[in-house]
Amino acid sequence: MTPTRLSTVPALIVVLVVAFGLAGCSTTQQLESQWTAEGSSQGLPPRGVTLVVDGDRISGSDGCNAYFGKLSVQDFSGTTGRLVVGDVTSTLIGCPAEVQQVADWFMRLLHDRPTFVVDGNRLTLRADDGRELVLVRA
């Protein structure tokens, strides 16, 4: 029996849905990992700062508190783009002033829609004012 032209339409639809679905995932695929802060442009020691990217969700530690939020990527181009973080909540543990300073700096950086560059196992976040944080895959 010869297949009719109509039987190829559902197969084509499935192929298109899968292709567009994979294309949509690619914007965070380069970012999906657990990242640990290695250094900052401000000379602040980012001890304990982590960023976990899982699809459109982020979580981690700001060095003092655990945080959770939503993530989207704008201006994506292979391994670069701009992070847009929203609906972030965190625990409210009191920390020493120097630890809280790092935590506040990191959270401001995330909320300021930094650009990012993924280079192998390194992720660099850069704010428009020049603040920069380098993270490595954990």
ABEGO torsion letter per residue (X at the ends): XBBBAAAAAAAAAAAAAAAAAAAAAAAAAAABEBBBBABBAAGBBABGBBBBBBEABBBEBAGABBBBBBBBBBGBBGABEBBBBBGBBBBBBBBBAAAAAAAAAAAAAAAAGBBBBBBEABBBBBBAAGBBBBBBBX
